[in-house]
Amino acid sequence: MTILTGVPWLQVRVIVDGKALKEYDDPKSAKAPTETSKYIEARSKKNFKIRADFSRKFTTVYDVATKLCVDGVEVDETHVQKLALQPNYRHEVKGALSCIGGVTEVSFFRFAEQATFEGIDTSKEMTTDLDKPTKSPVGWAKWDLVDENAFATFTFKYRSLQSPKSLQIIPRSPSPVPERALESSEKTPPHPAAFSSGHTRSSSQSALTFRSSHRKWQALSDDDIKALLNHYTGRNIMWEGLDRTDLETLLEHHKNARRNGHNAAAHIKRECAEDADDDDLVVTDERNKKRKSLPGKDHDVIELD
């Protein structure tokens, strides 16, 4: 939950399915005692609401006005009487209100559907959506503000789970073990000495390949790498939310995957050609074979009908 040091008696959270979304610190957040900024994980096609809890320690001589903006658009402004704030008060905003033909309707907040590829968020910009409006009872009031400046401001930046990882706001998932190192460790060597030297050489080669793969892409721009990724994967996406290291690692992966595919096909063809070549025949055993006796000049040949 988000609590301001200057306003500790007020807590604001984003709720999905009855539970508060986990919050992550925003490195660019202002260190002001009355302002804060947090990252939250967007849940695709899920309804959400904003919940504000005032504790018993909250005291005021005036009423309180709350204002909510979603995607930069003001969707709610509520007047709370000071008597309602005693002893505790919970204020929730589930959607945007509208009045059509004298009937007040509410459209519930909802995270828009995200387009993803292999766990990577490819949406250029995350957005929210509104459900179909339903009738809702509501009261209307008019008031004057004592101070134009807010005594507390909470900002929630919503992203898919992959985006905070790429922005290094939350730790990345562990990288998988390289295939070459895994294969070399599974093979049974003929004797311990061969295993020791072979294992060390294989591990060094894997590490060198990983480091050199980043150096050879330095001449390419980010757009060039994204174009090559679309070429190797057969897709046409923007590859948003990835830093330079992620782009180079993905390019190296897809390039090796295609090269390994071609090498496997060539290896199969070469084996077929070798099987059909008589010059590669190896004699492993030899057996004596009875010879047929053919008639000579001193033999009489009798023809049988």
LINZI-V809915 format. One line per field, one symbol per residue. ss: DSSP state (H for helix, E for strand, - for the rest). burial: + if it has 16 or more other ideal C-beta (glycine too) atoms within 10 Angstrom, else -. A space follows every 50 residues. Layout:
BEGIN
ss = ???
burial = ???
END
This chain:
BEGIN
ss = -EE------EEEEEEE--EE--EEE---------EEEEEEE-----E-EE EEEE---------EEEEEEE--EEEEEEEE-HHHH---EEEEE-EEEEEE --EEEEEEEEE----EE--EE------EEE---EE--------------- --EEEEEEE-HHHHHH------------HHHHHHHH-----HHHHHHHHH HHHHHHHHHHHHHHH------HHHHHHHHHHHH----------HHHHHHH HHHHHHHHHHHHHHHHHHHHHHHHHH-HHH-------------------- -----
burial = -+-+--+--+++++-+----+-++-+-------++++++++++---++-+ ++++---+-----+-+-+-+----++-+-+----+---+-+-+++++--- ----+++++++--+-----++++--+---+--+----------------- -+++-+++++-+++++--++-------+-----+---------------- -+---+------+---+-------++-++---+-----+-++---+++++ ++-++--------------------------------------------- -----
END
